Amino acid sequence: VHELNKNPNHHLNRAVEEKFEIDYLSGRKISSNQSINGPVKSQKTIDSTPAPELPLKVRIAQHITENGPITFAEFFQRALYTPKQGYYVSNAVDIHNDSVGEQEYKDGRTFPTDSQKPAVGRALARQLVQLWTKLNQPEVFHVVEMGAGVGMLAVNILNTIREENAGLYQAARYIIVEISPALIEKQKLNVKQADHQNIIWLNASAFNLPLAGDSITGAVISNELIDAFPVHRVVVQGGETREIFIGFDPMKNRFIEQAGNVSTQKINEYFDIVGKLPPEGKEFAVNLKMLIWQNELYRVLRQGLVISADYGFKKTEHLLTLT
């Protein structure tokens, strides 16, 4: 939990932000027939058949063949976030909803997550009530969720607040920052079924938030977000930090791994912060994107909390892996 209290000069959104978002963040209502980008204009339909896109694997392989090996971070970014084809931004993404049975996700295509369970939403909602009270019950209280899965955490949080604290429910402005259009549609369906109106979506990256500085008073929450950031893979060889790159073997038609000099000095700076290198031969993931994300949070959060949950080894188990 990270608590920030910054200067009181608070601008809810820059002038170029869409009218809907300005009105939403400031608490003013607009009519339901208003578009985010203004009046809807009629458009002519162009009858054209686009050329079929190459499979993503082929596109990545071609890029490597033409330009040389790429970092694992770039490979990760392309595989998961290439528009329309990357896993998280395509219709292939499927995250487990606790309302269905376990058999649905045992084939490995879906991701079970405890955040979808009502108990987690209730616990977070009560934490938000405490924060709202500590901030002297502001008339507008933002809850920004990044990477909201199928939207059940948002639904469970808002359900609890609606049932237990009418004042906070009226003040709450729930904002989902989601990079996946496919997941946004699933989130909207679940939110609609729960009949919550105080929520908007920003189809955006967590590294470049479409929010003005000091625009958020409340909480920024996420679950299993940081481990979805692209990482650099490094290994210590002969006392030196080496990075693992992804190449392509056309004879075997497969991607291959190869070690080389680190792609950026920021990797070495990362270990300066950590204070030590991993043991000889031990692979380590360096999450440089996390530092960018933290800076974005500091930029937009005027006052409140950042709560981010994830899963991994227990501390004792993790320490054993490093020895």
Helices and strands as residue ranges (DSSP letters): E 2-5, H 19-26, H 56-67, E 70-71, H 72-81, G 87-89, G 102-105, G 114-116, H 118-134, E 141-146, H 152-164, H 166-171, E 172-177, H 181-194, E 199-202, E 216-223, G 226-228, E 232-237, E 240-249, E 254-261, H 265-274, E 283-286, H 288-300, E 301-309, H 315-321
